[in-house]
Amino acid sequence: MSDTETTEKQSALTGQKTGRVGKISGNKTIRVDVDNLTKHPRYHKYVHKRTRLAVHDPENTAVVGDLVEIVPCRPISKNKTWRLLRIIRHDEVV
């Protein structure tokens, strides 16, 4: 079993998602855009879908454009049920 297969199985079990920070929504809150590629049931074309999730960032470490990994958690507020696990790659601003 390769390393990528193991990572994919773990993320499926824990509910981890990878996305890009789209906005800083306030203190300790970021909005993460998770992109999905799904097949249309009738036309069989691949369609890009985007989900925007409110994520808890306790140390305010993420900035707009970062690639982050998030995991589900207990409800922190009305819309915030995800928390930041780690920053995979920082956005290089020129």
C-alpha positions in Angstrom: 0.0 0.0 0.0 1.5 3.3 -1.0 1.7 6.4 1.1 -0.9 8.3 -0.9 -3.4 5.5 -0.5 -2.9 5.5 3.2 -3.4 9.2 3.4 -6.6 9.1 1.3 -8.1 6.3 3.5 -7.2 8.2 6.7 -8.8 11.4 5.3 -11.9 9.5 4.3 -12.3 8.1 7.8 -11.6 11.3 9.7 -13.4 13.7 7.4 -10.3 15.8 6.6 -10.5 18.2 3.7 -8.0 20.3 1.9 -8.8 23.8 0.6 -7.6 27.3 0.0 -8.1 30.2 2.4 -10.4 32.7 0.6 -11.1 35.2 3.3 -10.2 36.2 6.8 -13.7 36.5 8.3 -12.8 37.9 11.7 -10.8 37.1 14.8 -9.9 33.4 14.8 -12.1 32.7 11.8 -11.2 32.0 8.2 -13.3 31.0 5.2 -11.9 28.0 3.3 -12.9 27.2 -0.3 -13.0 23.4 -0.9 -13.1 22.5 -4.6 -14.8 19.2 -5.7 -14.8 17.6 -9.2 -18.0 15.6 -9.7 -19.6 13.9 -12.7 -23.0 15.2 -13.8 -25.6 12.5 -13.5 -27.2 13.1 -16.9 -24.6 14.7 -19.1 -21.6 12.8 -17.8 -19.4 15.8 -17.9 -17.2 16.8 -15.0 -18.4 19.8 -13.1 -16.4 21.9 -10.6 -18.2 22.5 -7.3 -17.0 24.7 -4.5 -17.9 24.6 -0.8 -17.1 27.5 1.5 -16.6 26.5 5.1 -16.1 28.7 8.2 -13.0 27.4 10.0 -11.7 28.0 13.5 -8.1 29.3 13.5 -7.1 29.8 17.1 -3.7 31.4 16.5 -4.6 33.5 13.4 -1.8 31.9 11.5 -3.4 31.4 8.1 -3.5 34.1 5.5 -5.5 34.5 2.2 -4.2 32.1 -0.4 -2.7 29.5 1.9 -3.4 25.8 1.2 -4.7 24.3 4.5 -6.0 21.0 5.9 -9.1 21.1 8.1 -11.0 18.6 10.2 -14.5 18.6 11.7 -15.0 19.5 15.3 -17.8 20.3 17.8 -19.9 23.3 16.9 -18.0 26.5 17.9 -20.7 28.9 16.6 -23.7 28.8 14.3 -21.7 28.1 11.1 -18.3 27.2 12.5 -17.9 23.4 12.8 -14.4 22.9 11.3 -11.0 23.7 12.7 -7.6 24.2 11.2 -5.3 21.2 11.4 -2.2 22.5 9.6 -1.0 24.8 6.9 0.2 22.7 4.0 1.7 25.6 1.9 1.9 29.3 2.4 1.0 31.6 -0.5 4.0 33.3 -2.0 3.1 36.9 -2.4 5.4 38.8 -4.9 
